[in-house]
Amino acid sequence: MSVMERIQAEVEAHPIVLFMKGTAQFPMCGFSSRAVQALKSAGATALHTVNVLEDAEIRANLPRYSNWPTFPQLFIHGELIGGCDITLELFESGELARMISETQTQ
């Protein structure tokens, strides 16, 4: 399986996927930490994370797959939502909680 196929499989296998530096329990950068906190505060219980620091191929190719240059990267229902700033904006507006509740009722 190519790295692009592995990325696609991760995105399709889980309703909420965060490609981040570190893990949800031990984020390795402030942006990843803030994104995880926003997701949890918005009600995400089925959050799947991928530590890009443990997989150089994913870290190198995810920006090409998503056309998004930075980490973290949030996908909901296979669609790129964005990085930390967008995740925080959606959280503050209440939109992130709505998006997450839709994933958990389907």
Secondary structure as the mmCIF struct_conf table of DSSP 4:
data_model
#
loop_
_struct_conf.conf_type_id
_struct_conf.id
_struct_conf.beg_label_comp_id
_struct_conf.beg_label_asym_id
_struct_conf.beg_label_seq_id
_struct_conf.end_label_comp_id
_struct_conf.end_label_asym_id
_struct_conf.end_label_seq_id
HELX_RH_AL_P HELX_RH_AL_P1 VAL A 3 ALA A 13
BEND BEND1 PRO A 15 PRO A 15
STRN STRN1 ILE A 16 MET A 20
BEND BEND2 LYS A 21 LYS A 21
STRN STRN2 GLY A 22 GLY A 22
BEND BEND3 ALA A 24 PHE A 26
STRN STRN3 PRO A 27 PRO A 27
BEND BEND4 MET A 28 CYS A 29
HELX_RH_AL_P HELX_RH_AL_P2 GLY A 30 SER A 41
TURN_TY1_P TURN_TY1_P1 ALA A 42 GLY A 43
BEND BEND5 THR A 45 ALA A 46
STRN STRN4 LEU A 47 ASN A 51
HELX_RH_3T_P HELX_RH_3T_P1 VAL A 52 GLU A 54
HELX_RH_AL_P HELX_RH_AL_P3 ALA A 56 SER A 66
TURN_TY1_P TURN_TY1_P2 ASN A 67 ASN A 67
BEND BEND6 THR A 70 PHE A 71
STRN STRN5 GLN A 73 ILE A 76
TURN_TY1_P TURN_TY1_P3 HIS A 77 GLY A 78
STRN STRN6 GLU A 79 GLY A 82
BEND BEND7 GLY A 83 GLY A 83
HELX_RH_AL_P HELX_RH_AL_P4 CYS A 84 SER A 93
TURN_TY1_P TURN_TY1_P4 GLY A 94 GLY A 94
HELX_RH_AL_P HELX_RH_AL_P5 GLU A 95 THR A 105
#
